[in-house]
Amino acid sequence: MKYVPHGWGYANNYAFSNKGRIWIFWNTKVWNYNIINLSSQHITIEANNNGGLEIMVSFIYGENWKKQREHLWSQLIQIHQTIGNKPWT
């Protein structure tokens, strides 16, 4: 992407949503990341910074209808069960 600053990384959910509703950006000089789970409604990453902070972060764009969000909730429950006691926001 030509508009992402040099030294910055990014991820999006275009693979699951043709609208690409979720975009995340980070400074690669400070943060490393690993995608844990990705869907049309969320991107969950494990992020580590140079200071030693390790945190799980979920970026959410929930669907409007409750029935459509049920899959999101089941995915988040599964993530919670696998990450243990890591901080998660």
KELUMPA-38505 format. One line per 2 residues: their letters; for each residue x, y, z of C-alpha. Coordinates in Angstrom, 1 decimal. Last residue first. Layout:
N
a = X/Y/Z  ...
This chain:
89
tw = -8.2/-5.9/25.3  -6.6/-9.0/26.5
pk = -3.9/-9.5/29.1  -2.5/-13.1/28.9
ng = -4.1/-15.4/31.5  -4.8/-18.4/29.1
it = -5.0/-17.5/25.4  -6.9/-20.6/24.3
qh = -10.2/-20.3/26.2  -10.5/-16.6/25.5
iq = -10.0/-17.3/21.8  -12.8/-19.8/21.8
il = -15.1/-17.4/23.6  -14.3/-14.7/21.0
qs = -15.1/-17.0/18.2  -18.4/-18.0/19.7
wl = -19.3/-14.3/20.2  -18.4/-13.5/16.6
he = -20.5/-16.4/15.3  -23.5/-15.1/17.3
rq = -23.1/-11.6/15.8  -25.2/-12.4/12.7
kk = -28.1/-13.6/14.8  -27.9/-10.3/16.8
wn = -28.2/-8.1/13.7  -26.0/-5.1/13.1
eg = -22.8/-7.0/12.5  -19.9/-6.4/14.8
yi = -16.7/-4.5/13.8  -14.2/-5.6/16.4
fs = -10.5/-5.2/16.9  -9.2/-7.7/19.4
vm = -5.9/-7.2/21.2  -3.8/-9.8/23.0
ie = -0.9/-8.3/25.0  2.8/-8.9/25.5
lg = 4.8/-5.9/26.9  8.5/-6.6/26.8
gn = 9.7/-3.0/26.2  10.3/-3.6/22.5
nn = 6.6/-4.3/22.0  4.7/-7.6/21.6
ae = 1.2/-7.9/20.1  -0.9/-11.0/19.9
it = -3.7/-10.3/17.4  -7.4/-10.7/17.0
ih = -9.1/-9.3/13.9  -12.9/-9.1/14.1
qs = -16.2/-9.2/12.3  -15.5/-10.6/8.8
sl = -13.0/-13.0/10.4  -9.4/-13.2/11.7
ni = -7.9/-15.1/14.5  -4.5/-15.2/16.3
in = -2.6/-12.8/14.0  0.9/-12.4/15.3
yn = 2.4/-9.0/16.0  5.7/-7.2/16.5
wv = 5.6/-3.6/17.8  8.2/-0.8/18.2
kt = 10.1/-0.5/15.0  7.2/-2.1/13.2
nw = 5.0/0.9/13.9  1.4/-0.4/13.8
fi = -1.7/-0.3/11.6  -5.1/-2.0/11.8
wi = -7.8/-2.1/9.2  -11.3/-3.6/9.8
rg = -14.2/-3.1/7.5  -12.6/-4.7/4.4
kn = -15.8/-4.3/2.4  -15.2/-7.7/0.6
sf = -15.2/-9.3/4.0  -13.3/-12.4/4.9
ay = -10.1/-12.1/3.0  -10.6/-8.3/3.2
nn = -10.0/-8.5/6.9  -7.1/-6.1/7.3
ay = -3.5/-6.0/8.4  -0.9/-3.3/8.6
gw = 2.8/-2.8/9.1  4.6/0.6/9.4
gh = 8.3/1.2/8.7  7.6/3.4/5.7
pv = 4.2/5.1/6.1  1.2/3.3/4.7
yk = -0.2/5.3/1.7  1.5/3.3/-1.0
m = 0.0/0.0/0.0
